[in-house]
Every structure is written in structure tokens, then in C-alpha cells.
Amino acid sequence: MDKRVIFDFEVDFTNGGGIQGQEFRLDIEGDDISDEELAKYIVKDMRLLMVDEVRILHKKIISEKHKRKPAEEDSEK
């Protein structure tokens, strides 16, 4: 079975304001992912700019089928 991570996050921006996500789910490779890797993924995938701080909260790894196609399949289109 594939692994996914469920977590909450908070992002603060250097120019003020922020965003939050609750019970966000993400496909992962392997059995774990660090908070730092999750933070980098959120910033890159959401194309966020002027990020000051990212906090990962309530992280839990679960066994669940992946929802996204692998990156190589996305780039072939």
C-alpha cells in the first residue's frame, strides 16, 4: 500500500499575512517525510513567494493509495 501524510500547516509571509491548511494530504515515497521536506514541498508546489516561516502541525503517516500521478507522467503531457 502507498503512503500518504496528513498534516496541518501555517505559512507566514515576509510582507504580512499568511495561509493555513488543515488535514492536508500528500503522497509520499517511503515511510516518513521530515517537516522541512513538507515545508519545501508546500512552498514549491503552491508557488508561494516571500515566505517567512512554515510550521507543520499534527503530522500523521497513513497507508492509502496515492492520488497524484508520478512527476514523470505529468511532464510527458
Number of C-alpha atoms within 10 A of each C-alpha: 8 14 17 23 20 16 19 16 20 15 19 16 15 11 10 9 8 14 10 12 13 12 14 12 18 17 20 16 10 9 12 13 15 9 16 11 9 20 17 11 13 15 15 11 8 8 8 11 11 11 14 12 12 21 14 16 15 10 18 14 17 17 12 12 11 16 11 10 9 10 8 8 9 9 7 6 5
